[in-house]
Amino acid sequence: MCNKKYKIYLAGPDVFRTDAIQYGKKLSEMVSAAGHIPLFPSDNKFPENAPDLSKQIFDANVAMIKDCDVVIANLDDFRGAEPDSGTAWEVGFAHALGKKIVGYRNDGKSMLEKITDGKNTNLDESGMIIEDFGHPLNLMLVHSMNYLVIGDFKAALEQLDK
């Protein structure tokens, strides 16, 4: 267990899962069991049928990131070959605020390997050059984090002990 008690914001596309509430509780229980305080976006409650619901969600998530000590971000591919754009924004915002950031993803293949799938090219299907620094993510994400764990949420949480 980590000696310091952190408030940890759980970023990622997990809020779009059909079981997001249950899954968020599972992640939050893991954070609590490790001696920390979880901040999961779906924990926020909003008035039903609010006309500005998307803005309320944005403001609440921004407030959670400002309040946290650490962001643990699920950076697995989401709806394509890159992480969720909202999660990428949250990582960048947390970085700008000087927060500790631990990203995780299950696939450690480089961008080039992942997108070309072994083909002898450095171009994607649109004819755009694929970033080739050997990282599994865009260089801006890689260098905005304190740690990038190839593994699952549990492995990312355990990184706080190191």
N, C-alpha and C positions, 0 to 999 in steps of 0.2 A: 504494500500500500504506500502511496505517495505521502511524504511528510506534510506537504502543504495541501490545504483544502481549497480546491478551485471551483469557481462557477464555470460550467462548461456548456457552451452553446453547441447544439448538435445540428450541423448544417448538412443538407443533402436533399436529394429528390425523394427521400423516404416519406415525405409528407404527401406524395402522390400515390403511394401504395393503397390498395383497396383496404388493407388492414392497418392503415397509418396510425390510428390511435393505439391499438394493441402493440404494434411494433415500437412505437415511440415509448410506450410504458416499459417494454422490455429493455430498450437502450437506457432509459432513465434509471431503471432498477440496477443495471450494471454500473452506471455512474455513481449512484448512491452507495452501492455495495463497496465501491473503491474509495469511499470517503469523500466524495465530491457532491456538488449541487448541480443537477441537470437543468438545462434550459432548452426545451424542445418546442419548436414553433407551434405545433398543434396544441400546446398547453394554453395558448392564448384563446380567450373567449370573446366573441363579438356579437353585437345585436343581430338578431335574425333579419334578413332582408335589408341590411344596411346599404344605402345607395352608393356609398364610397368604400365598400368592403375591401377592395384590392388595396386602396390607400391605407386603410386601417391595418391590414395585414403587414404591409410594407413598414409602416411606422412602428408596429409592435416588434417586428423582427429586428429592425434597426436598434430599438431600445434594448432588446435582449443582447445584441452584439456589443453595444456600448457598455452594458452592465457586466458582461462576462470577463473572465480572466483568460480563457482558452476557447478556441474554436476547434472542434473535431469535425472534419468535413469528409463526407462520402463523395469521392471523386470518380466513382465508376462511370463508365459511359452511360449516357441517358438520351434516348431518342436520337441516336446517331453515334459518331465516333469521338465525341467529346463529352466532358462532364456537363451536368445541368448548368445552364447559364446563370440562373439565380444563385446557385451555390458558388460559382466562380466569382460573381459579384460580391457575395458575402465574404469570401476569402480575401478579395482585394480590399474591401472596406475594413475588415479586421486587421489586415496588414497595415493599412494607413493609420489605424488607431494604435498600432504597436502591440497588438494582442499576440499571444503565443498561438500558433496554428499547427495542428497535426492533421494532415490529409491522409486518406487511405483509399486504396483501390485494390481489387482482386487481380487485375491483369498488369504485369510489369513489362509487357512488350513495349518497345519504342513506338513512337507515333508512326515512323516509317514502316516498321514491321506490321503494325496493326492495320494501317490503311491500305498498304499495297498487298498484304497477305502473300508475301513471297514473290511477287512479280518483280521483274527487273526494271524498276522505274522509280523516280522520285516525285512523280506527279499523281494527284488524286484523279478521280473520275471526271472532274470539271477542268482538268488541265492546270491546276494550281500546284505550285511547288509545296511539298510536304516538309515541314520543319524537321531537320535531322541532326539533333544534338544527342541522340540516344536516350532521351527522356520519354517516359510514358505519357507525359502531359506537355502542354505548351510551356515554353520556358518561363513565361510570366507567372504561371501558377506554381511551377516547381520552385522558383526562387523567392516566392512570397511566403513560403511555409518554413517553419522550423524543422519539421520532419515530414517525409512522405513515406508511409508504410505500405509495403506491398503485402496485403493481407486484409483482414476483416476489422470490424469495429473494435472487437476485443483487443486485437493486436495494437490498434491505434491508442486505445485507452491505456494499455500497458506501457506505451512509450513515455507516458508522463512520469513513470518511475525511474527512467533512465537519465 
